[in-house]
Amino acid sequence: MSQNELIWDDDALKLLEKVPFFVRKIAKKKIEKTAIETGAVRITVELMEKIKSERMAS
């Protein structure tokens, strides 16, 4: 699966838009990379929150 094949939920895209513009592109790439690594095909708010909490725990 590639980043182009991932499906973003509307709510997840709205949440991504709240990320400061100067780090948004980096955040999007990290979210997509993690989604691919975990076998997800759809990016949801729940997935984004899970990724965020795992990164904060590290």
Secondary structure, 3 states (H helix, E strand, C coil): CCHHHCEECHHHHHHHHCCCHHHHHHHHHHHHHHHHHHCCCEECHHHHHHHHHHHHHC
